[in-house]
Amino acid sequence: MNPLEELRAEYARLVTRRWFLRQCSVGLGSIALASLLGADKALGAAPTAGSDPLAPRLPHFKPKAKRVIYLFMGGAPSQLDLFDNKPTLAKYNGKPVPQEVVMGQQYAFIRPDAALFATDFKFSCQGQCGAELSEALPHLAEVADDIAIVKSMTTDAFNHAPAQVLMQTGSTQFGRPSFGSWVLYGLGSQAHNLPGFVVLNSAGGLSGGTALYGSGFLPTVYQGVAFRKTGDPVLFLSNPAGISNPMQRRTLDVIKELNEKHLAAVGDPEIATRINAFEMAYRMQSSAPELIDISKESPETLKMYGAEMGKPSFAMNCLLARRLIERGVRFVQLFHEGWDHHSEVHKGVLEQAGMTDRASAALIKDLKQRGLLEDTLVLWGGEFGRTPMVESNPDVGRKLGRDHHPQAFTVWLAGGGIKPGITLGETDEFGFHVTRDKVHVHDLHATLLKLLGFDHTKLTYRFQGRDFRLTDVEGEVVTKLIA
């Protein structure tokens, strides 16, 4: 008997009448209860053998965007040094912030009466739209007419981990599905040889960890797949020595057959995830090396991004993001940690903008010239803002920095039905509070889902007796952002 027949025989031996009755003694009661209470499964029937949980699906209505590239600036960029120019801060630089502005706000590292702190960066109006941008963003200035700047973002979270989790999942609690997972759950994927949700990280660890791209209580087939910076994009993608492609294919066929029988018996969506993962890994053995081989990109394209072959960077990840969506990937998440400037904010902003500004703008230019920007949503931003007051603490070696600021921060968006060349929202003269067109994180998510063709109140998943959604129980679509 050959090894394949031995595996089939062993499986048949295990599935005996006694085993079946033992399972049913509990299982039939569970089935009846589920019928009465309503099964906690995704919309539609449970996966069946041969079904594809990532098959493309239609949204609620005709979408303006078909895919997403999310450039997440972990650590929280200083909006006051990049986007939100406040001449009043220069006028009162070094003086205590008025108490009526602070209104009892507590901070982790500075006193509420800390001195106001003006930026050293110069601002100027860019493009025909006249968007006011810092000199730290010379490349973004070149695409000012293609982006929408939102200066009036607010969040509920004060510290990095919960704020990052809220920005990515719509909740400060761990265990909720990420934005990318919701999109994949709702739309499926058009990529046959690559994951539908890919994660690229260019700098440092993330306070929110893997929860930022996890699937939470959704089936794990919808979670993000993190690509490595060097070597194979995914571990163990290459065959070990002595394993030929035909041998591997025969092994996978047997494993698939056993998994499909198990899936047909119990209907667990995680088994469909397992089947999909094995098959995807097999296909990626040829597709992944082709993806990361940028040797066929023109010298002009590489120069525009600032990408160098064989050198991991944010620039390389932006270029890979474009290549991924060209191959049908639905959601590409770029993480770039390094914006947490509690000390020497001017120096820190220069360093991080130097790593990210050129490639971010190049991505917009590249997508536009290839006809991809029209139906690709691009989002850039962090988890909250930075204070208008200075953070200085000689005991811990901090000076001329800014603390966390949830009351107001800035993001920008482009493509996929976003109205280009606009600046939405205002903050007060100190940049402390939003004074016009406040946009909460839930409002941003509701708007992005709208552009992807979803009513955010109806894209739900039943878990533990409740219908959950990305926007929790809040969120209003920001119509001023939609073209």
N, C-alpha and C positions, 0 to 999 in steps of 0.2 A: 504494500500500500504506500503511495507516495505521500509527502507531507501535507498536500492540500486535502487529500481524501481523509487523512488522519484528523485534521482540524474539523472537517465537516462531521465526521463520525463522533468526535468528542462532544460537539455541540448537540447533536441528536441524542446522545446518551443522557446529557444533562436535562434536556427538555422531556421529562417523563410524565406519565399520568399523575404520579404521586406529587411531583413538583408542581404541576399545573393546579391540582386541587389545593395544595398548601398555599399557593399564591392567591387563588380565588377566595379562600376563606376570609381573607382580609380585603382583597381587591374588589369583589362584587359589591360589598357594602359601601366601599369608597365610591364606586361608580354611581350607585344609587343616590348617595348623599350629594355628589357633585351635580347630578341631574336636577336635584331639588334646589340647590343653592346657586347653581351657575358656576361653571368651571372657570378657574383663574388662569385662563390662557389668552393668547393674543387673539385679535379679531379674526374670525374665520376658523376653519377646522385645524386640528392638530396636524403636524407634519406626518406625511406617510412615506413609505419606502419609495425612493425615486423622486420625491418632491424636492424642489430647490428653495430653501428658505430665503435666498437672496435674489430670487427672480424679480425683474423689474415690475413695479406696480404703479398704478395711476393714483395721483393725489385727489383731493376733494374737488378741485377745479383747475382750470388751465394755469400752469405756473409761468412765472417770468424767469425763474432760475431753475436749472436742472442739477446743479452741483455747488459745492461750497469749498473754499479755501480759507481757513481760519488762521491768521497770524497772531498767535497769543504771546504778548509781551509780559512774561512772568516777572513778578516783583513790583509792578505798577510804575509805569513811566510818569514823569512829572509833567502834567498838563500845562503848568505855569511856565515851564521852560521850553515847551514845544509848540503848543497850540493856543493857549488862553492868555493873551497879552494883557497885563494889568499895569498901566502907567501909574495908578494910584499907589501901588506897592513901592515904586521907586520914590514917590513923593514922601511916603511915610516909612521908608526903609530904616530898620533899627529901632522903631518905636513899638510899644506894646500894642497888640491888637485890641480894638475896642471891645469891651465886655458884651455890649449888645449884639455884636457879631458872633462871638463865641457861644453865647447862651448856655453856659454850663457844660459844654462839651469836654469830655475827658480824653486824654491821650495816653499812649503807652510810654512814650519816651520824652515828651516835652510837657511843660506846664501850659495851661490854657492862656496865660498872659505872656507867652513867649513873644519875642520881637518879630515884627513883620520882616519878610525877607524877599527882596526884589531879585529878579533874574538878571544875570549878566549877558544873556543872549539878546541880540537885536531881532526885532520882528519887522516884516515887510509884507505888503500885499502881493499875491501871486496869481497869475493867470487872468483871464478875462473876468472870472468870477470875483476876483479881489480877495481870495481867502488869505487871512493873516497867518503866516507861518514863521517859525523861528529859523534863524540862520543855521541851526543844527540839522535842518532837513532840506538841504539844497536840491536833492533829487526828487523828493516828494513834491516840491514846488513845481517841477516840470509837468506833473500830472494833476495839478490842482483842479483843473476843469473837469477831470474825470472822476473825482471822489466827492463824497458827502462827509462833512465833518460834524460830529455831534459833540458839542461842548457841555451838554447838560445831563450827562449820565449820572445816576446815583445807584448806590448799593446798600444792602442791609448789613454787610459784614465789614468788620474792622481789621481783622487779622488775615494773613495771607492764605492759609489753608482753607478756612471756610469761605473766604471771598473768591478764591479760585474755583472751589467746588460749586459755589452759587453761579458764577459766571458760565461754567461749563454744563451744569446739570439743572439749574433752576432752583436749587435747594442748598442750604448750608450743611445739611446732613449728608454723611457719606451713605452710599448705597443706592443712589438714584441714577438712572441712565444719563449718559452724557448727550450733549446736543447732537454729536455725530451719530450716536446710536439711534436716537429718535429719527434722524433723517434716513438712515439705512433701513430702519424698521418700517418707515412710511413709504419709501420709494424703491427699496431694493437696490440692486447694483447692475450696472451695464458692463462691468468688468468681469470677464470670464476667467482670465488667467491671473488676476491680482485681487487682493482683498478690496471690498467696497469702501472700507474706512481705514485709511493709512495714517500713522502718526510718525512725524519726524521731529527729532529734538536736536537743537544745535548748541545748547549751553546749559550746563549745570543740572541739578535735580529740581523737582517741582514740589512745592509745599503740599499741594493736594495729592501728589502721588498718582498712581494708576487710576484712581477714581475719576480723574479728569477726562479719561477716554474709555472708561469701563461701561458695561452694558447694564449695571445695576441688576434690577429684577427682570429685565428683558432677557430672552435667550442669549447666550453668550456668542452666538453667531453674529450678533450685531455690535460687538465690542470692537474698539480700534486695535489694529495690528501695528505694534511699534517696530519700525525698521531700525536696524543698528547703523552706527556711523561708519564702521569699517567692516571689511570682509563681507560674507554673505549678509544680505539685508535681514534675513531671519535665520536664527540658529538652526543648525543641523539640516540646512536646505540641500547640501551636497550629500551624495551617497557615500557611505563609508567604504574603505578599501575592500575589494572583493565582491561588492554588490553591483551587479549589472542592472541596466534599466529594465530588461525583460523580467529578471528575477524580482525586482522591486514591484513591477506592475502586477505580477502574479500574486505576490504577497498582499498587496493593497486590494486586489479583487476579492480575496478570501475575507479579509477584514471587513470590507464593505458589505459583502453578503451576510456575514454574521451580524453586523450592526443593523442592517436593514430588517433582518428577522426580529431583532430585539425591538427596533422602533415600531414595527407592525404589531408587536405584542403589547407594548406598554404605552406607546404614543408620547414618550418623553421628548420634548423639543431639543434637549441637550444631546440626544443621540444624533439628531439631524445635524447639529453643530459639529459633532465629532466626524461624521461622514464628510461633511463639507470641508472640514479642516484638512483631513487626509488628502482629499482630491485636490484642494487648492494648493497644498504644499507640493504635490506632484507636478502640477502645471507650472508652479512658480519656479521650478528648477530650470526652466528655459526662459520664462518671461521676466524674472527678476534680474538676472544678469544683463539682459537686453535693456531693461529700464534704466539701470544705473550706469550704463555705458554711454557717456555723453560725447564720445569721440566724434560722432557725426554731427554734433551741433556746430554751427558756424562760429568762427573766431569772433565775429561781431556780437553774436548772442552771448557767448561766454564773457566777453568784455562788458557788455551791458549789465549783466548780473553781477560781475565781479567774481565769478566762479572759476575755480581752478581744478582741473582733473586730478582725482586722487586726494583732494584736500577737503575733508568735511567742513561745512560752514553753513551759516544761515543762507548765504547766497546760493550754495549748492542745493539746499533744501527747497528754496523758492523755484529754482529751475526744475527740480524733480517734481514739485507740485504741479507745474504745468504739464510735464510729461505724464504724470499719473492721470490727470483728468482727461488728457488726450486718449488714454487707454481705457476710459470708461469708469474710473474710480469716482465714487459719488461724493466722498467727503475726505479732504486732506487737512490734517491738523498739524500746524507747525508750532512748536514750543520754543521760545527763546527766553530763558531765565537770565536775569542779571540787572534788572531795573530798580532794585531795592536800595535807593540811595539815601541812607540815613546820614551820610557824611559826604562832603564834597560833591554835591549834586551836579555842579557844572561839569566837573571832570567826568563823572559817571555817565551823564547824558551824552557827552561828546563821544565817549568810548562805545556806548551801546548804539547810538545813532550811526556811528561810523561802521558798525557791523551790519546794520539792518536797513538803513535808509535807501541805499542804492538798489539793493535787491528787491525791496518792497515796491519801489517805483518801477523797476524793470519788469516785475511780474505784471503790473497793470499795462505797461506798454506792450509787452509780449502777447498777453491775452488779447489785447485790443487789435493788434495787427494781424493776428491769426483768426479773428472773428469769434473768439471764445469768451470775451468779456461780457457780451450781451446776455448770455445765459449762465454765467458763472458768478456767484456771490463771493466777494472778497471782504473779509472783516479783519481789522487791525485794532488791537487794544489790550489793556491789562485788566487787573481785577478791581482796582480803585485808583484814586488820585493821590496827590501829595499836598501837604499843608502849605498855606501861604506864610506860615511862621517858620522860623529857623530852628533846626535841631542842632544843638552843640552841647557836648558833654565830655570834658577833658578826662573824666575818670575812665571812660571807655574809648577814648581816642576819637570822638566824633566832633566834627565841626562843619558848619555851612551845609548842613543837610536838610532834608524835609521828612516829616513823619507821615504815617498813613492818613489818608483823608477820604472817607466814604461818601461825603456829602456831594462831591462834584468831581467828575473826571471826563476825559475825552476819548472817543474812539472815532475811527473813520471807516467808511464802507465804499465799495465800488461794484459796478456791474450788476447783473441779475435783476434788473428792474429798479435799482436805486437811482434816485434823481441826482444827476451829476452836478458838480459845481455849486453846491449849496453849503451853508453853514447853519446848523440848527442849534438853537438854544443859547442862553446867556447865563453868566454868573454875576454876582454882585461885584462892586468895584475892587474888592480884595480877592476875588476868586474863591470865596468860601462857600456860599450857598448858591444853588440854582435859582434864578429869578424868572426864567421864561422857558417854556417847552421842556419841562422835566421828563426824562426818559429813564425809567427804572429798568433793571436787568430783565424783568419779566416782559416789559414792553418791547425791548429789543428782540427777545426771543419770539414774541408773538408776531412781530414784523417780519423777521427772517422766515418763519414758517409760512406766513402769508405769501411771501414772494416765491416760496417753493411749492405753493399750491394747496396749503393746508389751512383749515380753520383750527387755530391752536386749541380751542376748547373741545374739539372732536378727535384730535389725534391722541388717543388714550390707550392705556393698557391696564387691564384689571389684575390687581395684585392684592392678596389678603383682603378681599371683599370691597375694595375701593378702586375706582377708575382714576389712575394717575395720569398726569400730563407734564410736559416740560415746563409750562408756565404755572404749575401748581394750581392755585385758585384765583390768580390775578392775571394781569397783562392786558394791555390795549394796543392795537395796531397803530403805529405812528404813521399816519397817512401822508404827512408832510415829507417823509423820506422816499415815498414811492413815486416813480415817474408816471 
